[in-house]
Amino acid sequence: MEVHFSPELEKRLNDLARQSGRPAAELVQDAVACWVDELGDTRDMLDSRYDDIKSGKVKLIPGDEAFARLRERIDARRSNSA
């Protein structure tokens, strides 16, 4: 696989490689591995939440109601800290 970077990003990557003493290719591989792991975890979480919604295990809240609840909590915190 071949990956192309903008000149600015490639310079930053090479600078970081020099500072860390690790090859740039190794830094890229580590970064991509972490990103792929995180993306997989996010996908699993979203799939699980979707299954909960489909099964009725989780009750959906209309957006306007969710924002109203959030505003109430923010106002309550502001009142308590004043």
N, C-alpha and C positions, 0 to 999 in steps of 0.2 A: 504494500500500500504506500502511496506517495501522498504527502500532505504539503500544501503550499500556504505560506503565511505572508501577510503584508510585510514590507521591509521594516516597518516600525516594530511589529510584534516579533519578527525574527531577531531584530537587534536586542529587544528586551529579553527574549529567551536566551540568546547567546551570552548576554551580560550576566543573567542569573546563573547560567551554567558555569561561567568562569568563577563567579563568586562562591558558588556552592562546591565547585570541584567535581561536579557530576556532568556527564555528557548531556547535551541538549536533548538528544533522542530519548534518553532515559527519563528526563524530566517530563517530556511530552507523554511518554507511555504511562508514567505514574498519574499524571493529570487526567488523561483520558480514562484510565482504569477507575479512578475515583468518580469521575463524572458518570461513567456507565453504571457503576454500582449504585450511585445516588438516583440515577434515572430509573433503574430497575426497582429500587425501593419505592420510589414515587409511583411508578406504574402499579406495583402490587397494592399500595395503599389506596390508590384511586379505584382499582378493580374491586377491592374489598368494600369500599364505601358505596360504590355503585350497586354491588350485590346486596348490601344492607338496605339501600333505598328500594331496590326492586322487590325485595322480600317483605317490605313494610316494617322492618326492624327499626328503621330510622324514619321519623316524621319530618317531612320537609317544612320549612318555614318560608312564607312569602317574603320577598326581598324588602318590601316596605316595612313589614313587621320586624325583620331582622335589624334593619337600620334604626328603627324606633327603639328597639331594645338596647342597641349599642349606644345611641345617643343618651338614653336614660342612665346607663352605666357610666358614661363619660361625665355627664352632669353631676351624678352622685359623687364621683371621685373628686371633681372640682369643688363641690360644696364641702366635702370632708376635709380637703386640704386648705381651704380658705380660713 
